[in-house]
Amino acid sequence: MPSQDPLDVGLEQLLLTQGGDIYNQVENRLIRKALEFTKYNQVQAAHHLGITRNVLRHRMKQFGLL
């Protein structure tokens, strides 16, 4: 039996248990983790996420991080 990817397992669990806008919840947590990981260096965080710094800042504003 092949082992499941931990990310897939976690996402499936979220889909089963969480109501509402799961996409925004996941994006919010991912951005926060990327910022923590890079010691809040926005350029590095954006790079790790595969987005531009401007997109990151827009999302940060949406989530009340700026």
Secondary structure as GFF3:
##gff-version 3
##sequence-region A 1 66
A	DSSP	alpha_helix	6	17	.	.	.	ID=ss1
A	DSSP	alpha_helix	22	37	.	.	.	ID=ss2
A	DSSP	alpha_helix	42	49	.	.	.	ID=ss3
A	DSSP	alpha_helix	53	62	.	.	.	ID=ss4
###
